Every structure is written in structure tokens, then in C-alpha cells.
Amino acid sequence: MRIIGRYGALHGGEPGFWSLAFVYVWTGAHHLLHGPISQWLQTISIVFSVMLLILAWAVVYNFIAPMKGQWRQLNDNVSFKFLMSGTIFYLLACCQGPMHSLRSVNAIVSKTDWISRRPASPTTTGTTTAACPAPAG
């Protein structure tokens, strides 16, 4: 049983990859909005972060378009279920970053734990290891 029905929409894969590679490089500064970087760099990172929405939709379209007429496989094919679940969650994750890059949204959520990031360690929170309690035992 084939998962991919047509090949036509997959021609967008290479331009989509290189577009993501070019645009994504410029988005990192949106993590420092309202911080110690210049306004022009913040603005550039916001613009490129919003451009990522377009590219994310293009990548998702590239996954979904060849499935025209094949959606009945969703009931039977486990691989297809994983592929489509991953595609939907990829789209949701790609929408979170550009949304957080907007200054009005970032002013609210950047100081909360809603932003996905690694857990804070004593070196990243500004405390020293001497201020941390000693391990039990």
C-alpha cells in the first residue's frame, strides 16, 4: 500500500529547504526582544520570524498535497497516521515562534514559563552554586 499518491507537489521540497535555511538564521534575535540588542536587529528578527509562517505553510502543503484522494488510508495505515500527526504538530510548533516574536505578545509571555525552553540551572538563573542547597545524603 502506497502512502504517497502523486509526486507533483514534492518539487517544492528543495526551494522550501533552502528558504528555511536562509530565513531561520535571522530569527534568533526574537528571543532577545525588549533586551540589550538594537531595535533594527529586533525588527529584522520579527520580520523573518513572521516570514517563517509562510514557509511552514509551504512545507505542510508539500506534505499534504500529494495525499489528495488518499485520505481513506488514515483509517488503516499506521505510518500515515504518524506522518499526518507529525505534520500537524510541526505546523503548530512553527506557529508558536513567530507568534512569540511579535512585540506585544513577547512583552507578556517572555517573562513566563509558557515559552518552551530547557530547565533553568543555577548558572542561568544568576545564583551561584554556593547559594544552592547541598545534596542530601
N, C-alpha and C positions, 0 to 999 in steps of 0.2 A: 504494500500500500504506500503510495507516494504522499509526502506531505506537501511539497511544492508543486503547484499545478502549472504555472506559467513562468517563463524566465524573464519576460519583458521588463518588469519593474526592478529587477535586480541590477540593471545597468546604472542605477543611481548610487550604488554602493561605494565606488571609488571616489567620485566627487564628494559624496557625503562624508567619507572618512577624512579626506584632506581638508574639507571645510571645517569639520570638528577640530582637527589638529591645529588649524590656523586660529580659529576663533577662541578655543578653550584656553590658549596661552594667555590671553588678555583678560581673563575673568577673575584671576586670583585676588586682585586688589579689592574686590567687593567684600571680602572678609574683613577689610580694614576701614570700612565706611565709618565716618564720624571719628576717625582716628588720626594718627600722625602722618598722613600722606597728603599730597597736594590734591586740590579739587579737580584738576584736569585729569589726573590718573583715576580718581574715583569715578568721574563721569565716563571715561573710556571703558572702565570695567563694567559699569552699569549698562552701557550701550551694547557691549559684546555679550554680556550675560543675557540680555533680552534677545539678542540675535540667536542665542542657543535654543530658544523656544522654537524658532523656525527650523533649525537643524534637527532638533529632537523629533518634531513632527515629520520631517522628511525621512528620518531613519525608521520611525514607526510605520510610515506609509510604505517604505521599502520592504518591511516585514509582512504587512497586512495585504497589500495589493495583489501579490501572487496567489493569495488564498481565495480569490473570487471563485465561487462555485464549489469550494472545498470545505465549507464550514460544517457540513454534516459530519466530518471526521472528528469534530470536537467531542462528540459523544463516545467515540470508540478508541481514539488514538491517544495514548498517554503522553507520547512525545509532543504531540500537537498541543495538548493542554499545558505542558510546561513551557513550550515556546510562546504561546499566547499570553500566559500568566507573566512570564518574564518581560515580554514586550510591553504589557500594560504597566507593570511596576517600574520599568525603565522610563516610560513616559511620565509617570507620577514623580519619580525621583528627579527627572530632568526639569520638571516644572518648579520644584521647590527652590533650587538655587537661584534662578532668575527672579522668582518672587521675592526672595530674601535680599536680592541685590537692590531692590527699589528703596530709596532713602526713607520713605515714610514707613514701610514695613520693617526695614532694618532697624530703625530707631526704637521700635517696640520689641522685636524678637531677639536682637543681638545680645541683650543682657539677660536672656532666659536660657533654660536648658532645652528649649524646643529645637534649637539648631543641632543637627546631628554632628557630633564630634567625639573624639576619644575622651575617656575619663580624665579628669584633672589629676595631675600628680603634684607632689609638694614643690617641685621645681617650677611648674607652670602657674601655680596659684600665688606665687610670691612669698610663700613661707619657707623657712629653712628646715632642714631635716632635724635640727635641734628642737624646733617647736613641735614636732610630731611626737606622739606618744611612742614609747618604746614597745617593741613587740612583746606579747605575752609569752611567758614560758621561761 
